Amino acid sequence: MNQLEFKTTIKCSGCIEKVTPYLNKVAGQNNWEVDLQDPSKKLIIPQASNLAAESIIKALEEAGYKAEKL
Protein backbone atom coordinates (compact mmCIF):
# COMPACT_ATOMS: atom_id res chain seq x y z
CA MET A 1 0.00 0.00 0.00
CA ASN A 2 1.29 3.42 -0.94
CA GLN A 3 -0.13 6.11 1.35
CA LEU A 4 0.22 9.82 0.59
CA GLU A 5 0.11 12.54 3.26
CA PHE A 6 -0.09 16.30 2.81
CA LYS A 7 -0.03 19.38 5.01
CA THR A 8 -2.97 21.53 3.87
CA THR A 9 -4.67 24.88 4.37
CA ILE A 10 -8.02 23.14 4.93
CA LYS A 11 -9.37 24.48 8.23
CA CYS A 12 -12.93 23.29 8.81
CA SER A 13 -15.76 21.03 7.72
CA GLY A 14 -16.91 23.74 5.28
CA CYS A 15 -13.49 23.59 3.63
CA ILE A 16 -13.76 19.82 3.40
CA GLU A 17 -17.16 20.19 1.75
CA LYS A 18 -15.62 22.54 -0.82
CA VAL A 19 -12.68 20.25 -1.71
CA THR A 20 -14.73 17.03 -1.75
CA PRO A 21 -15.67 17.06 -5.47
CA TYR A 22 -12.07 17.87 -6.45
CA LEU A 23 -10.52 15.15 -4.29
CA ASN A 24 -13.17 12.58 -5.17
CA LYS A 25 -12.39 13.13 -8.86
CA VAL A 26 -8.64 12.62 -8.40
CA ALA A 27 -8.26 10.31 -5.41
CA GLY A 28 -11.60 8.50 -5.50
CA GLN A 29 -14.61 8.70 -3.23
CA ASN A 30 -13.98 7.41 0.31
CA ASN A 31 -10.23 7.17 -0.41
CA TRP A 32 -9.13 10.27 1.50
CA GLU A 33 -9.61 12.03 4.80
CA VAL A 34 -8.51 15.26 6.46
CA ASP A 35 -7.46 15.22 10.11
CA LEU A 36 -8.69 18.60 11.37
CA GLN A 37 -7.30 17.82 14.85
CA ASP A 38 -3.75 17.62 13.49
CA PRO A 39 -1.99 21.04 13.55
CA SER A 40 -0.95 20.58 9.92
CA LYS A 41 -4.54 19.68 8.87
CA LYS A 42 -3.17 16.49 7.37
CA LEU A 43 -4.78 15.07 4.23
CA ILE A 44 -4.31 11.31 4.09
CA ILE A 45 -4.87 9.19 1.00
CA PRO A 46 -4.45 5.57 2.18
CA GLN A 47 -4.50 3.84 -1.20
CA ALA A 48 -2.53 6.07 -3.54
CA SER A 49 -0.53 3.57 -5.57
CA ASN A 50 -1.78 5.00 -8.88
CA LEU A 51 -1.72 8.66 -7.83
CA ALA A 52 0.93 11.31 -8.24
CA ALA A 53 1.30 13.77 -5.38
CA GLU A 54 1.24 16.60 -7.93
CA SER A 55 -2.27 15.66 -9.07
CA ILE A 56 -3.58 15.97 -5.49
CA ILE A 57 -1.81 19.30 -4.98
CA LYS A 58 -3.24 20.59 -8.27
CA ALA A 59 -6.79 19.47 -7.34
CA LEU A 60 -6.57 21.32 -4.03
CA GLU A 61 -5.21 24.43 -5.75
CA GLU A 62 -8.17 24.34 -8.15
CA ALA A 63 -10.45 24.26 -5.09
CA GLY A 64 -8.62 27.27 -3.62
CA TYR A 65 -6.39 25.53 -1.07
CA LYS A 66 -2.72 24.69 -0.75
CA ALA A 67 -1.00 21.41 0.05
CA GLU A 68 2.54 20.30 0.69
CA LYS A 69 3.61 16.65 0.56
CA LEU A 70 4.82 15.29 3.89
N, C-alpha and C positions, 0 to 999 in steps of 0.2 A: 504494500500500500504506500502510496506517495502522497503525503499530506502537505498542503501549502498553508502558511500562516502569514498574515499581514497586519501591520499596525495601520489603523485607519483614522479618519476624521469623523466617523459615524459616532453620534453622541446619544441618540435616544431611539425609542421605538418608532417615532415618526420618520427618522432617518432610515431605519431599516425598511419601513414600508416603501419609502421612495426608491431605495436601491434594489428591492426585491425583483422587479421585472428584469433589470439589467443583469443581476447575478444569476437568476434562474435561466436566462438565455445562454449565458456563457458556462456556468458551472453545473447547471442542472437543478431542478426543483428538489428540495430537501437534501441537497448535497453541500450545504454551507450553513454557518451560524456565526453570529457576532456576539462576543462576550462583552457586554456592556459594563460588567463589574471589573474587568481588567483595565488598569490605567491606560493601556495602549489601545483599548477598544478593538481587541484582536478579532480579526476575521479568520475563521478556520474552514478550510475545504478538505474534509477527510479523505475523499477519493479523487485525487487530482492527477492520476497517472497520464491522462491524455490532455492536460491543460498546461498552458504556458502562463507563468506568473504575469507576463506582460498583458495578456488578454484580460485578466482579472483587474489589473490596475487600470487599463483602458476603459473597461466597463464602469468602474467606479468613477472615473473622471467624467465620463459621459453623463453620469447621474449627478455630478456636481461635488464629488468627494475625492479625497486623496488616499492613497494607500502606499505602503512601503513594505517590501518583502522582509520577513524576519528570518 
